[in-house]
């Protein structure tokens, strides 16, 4: 493959905000090219990608649902097409569903 990146490449799921975005920025600051996925917040993902690029790396934002096999394969395909490699996968995407009411929790 002729287009193999000289920089390491990470795919970070759920990286449009929170821990995923912080991880993307940290790796970018260390010279990694980044693929960011999000399920619904592509505008925010693109903003994180732009912030990563301030570290003189490349970033790719992809809207992808990690529970959808086709979306996962597309993410890998696009990342390989752009950089020819993947060195790390950070599975950060997830959802929270509370099983009970937490409003009355307190520290003793």
C-alpha positions in Angstrom: 0.0 0.0 0.0 1.5 3.3 -1.1 -0.4 5.6 1.3 0.7 4.2 4.6 0.9 6.9 7.2 4.2 7.5 9.0 2.2 8.5 12.1 0.4 6.0 14.2 -3.4 5.9 13.7 -6.2 5.5 16.3 -9.9 4.9 15.8 -11.9 6.2 18.8 -15.5 5.4 19.0 -17.8 7.9 20.7 -15.3 10.7 20.5 -17.5 13.7 19.7 -17.5 14.7 23.4 -16.4 13.7 26.9 -13.8 11.0 27.5 -13.6 10.1 23.8 -12.9 13.7 22.7 -10.3 14.1 25.5 -8.6 10.9 24.3 -8.6 12.1 20.7 -7.0 15.4 21.7 -4.4 13.7 23.9 -3.4 11.2 21.1 -3.3 14.0 18.6 -1.1 16.1 20.9 1.3 13.1 20.8 1.4 12.9 17.0 -1.4 10.4 16.2 -3.7 10.6 13.3 -7.3 10.1 14.5 -10.5 8.6 13.3 -13.4 9.8 15.4 -16.8 8.1 15.3 -20.1 9.3 16.7 -23.6 7.9 16.4 -25.5 11.2 16.1 -23.4 14.3 16.8 -21.3 14.6 13.6 -21.1 18.4 14.0 -19.4 18.0 17.4 -17.2 15.2 16.0 -16.0 17.5 13.2 -15.2 20.1 15.8 -13.1 17.7 17.7 -11.4 16.6 14.5 -10.6 20.2 13.7 -9.1 20.7 17.2 -7.0 17.5 16.7 -5.6 18.9 13.5 -4.3 21.9 15.4 -1.6 19.5 16.6 -0.3 19.0 13.0 -2.0 15.6 12.5 -4.9 14.5 10.3 -8.3 13.6 11.6 -11.4 12.0 10.2 -14.9 12.3 11.6 -17.4 9.5 10.7 -21.0 9.1 11.8 -21.2 5.4 12.8 -23.3 3.3 15.1 -21.0 0.7 16.7 -23.9 -1.7 17.0 -24.2 -1.7 13.2 -21.8 -4.1 11.5 -21.9 -2.2 8.2 -21.0 1.1 10.0 -18.1 -0.6 11.8 -16.7 -2.0 8.5 -17.2 1.4 6.8 -15.2 3.1 9.6 -12.3 0.6 9.2 -12.5 0.9 5.4 -12.4 4.7 5.4 -9.5 4.7 7.9 -7.5 2.3 5.9 -8.2 4.2 2.7 -6.9 7.4 4.3 -3.9 6.1 6.2 -3.3 2.5 5.3 -3.1 1.4 8.9 -4.7 1.2 12.3 -2.5 1.0 15.4 -5.1 1.4 18.2 -8.8 1.0 18.7 -10.4 2.8 21.6 -13.9 1.5 22.2 -15.4 4.4 24.1 -18.9 4.5 22.6 -21.7 3.5 24.9 -25.0 4.4 26.4 -26.3 4.9 29.9 -29.5 3.5 31.1 -30.3 3.8 34.8 -32.1 0.8 36.3 -33.4 2.7 39.3 -33.8 6.2 40.6 -30.4 7.5 41.8 -31.7 10.8 43.2 -31.7 9.7 46.8 -28.1 8.4 46.9 -25.8 10.0 49.5 -22.4 9.4 51.1 -22.5 8.2 54.7 
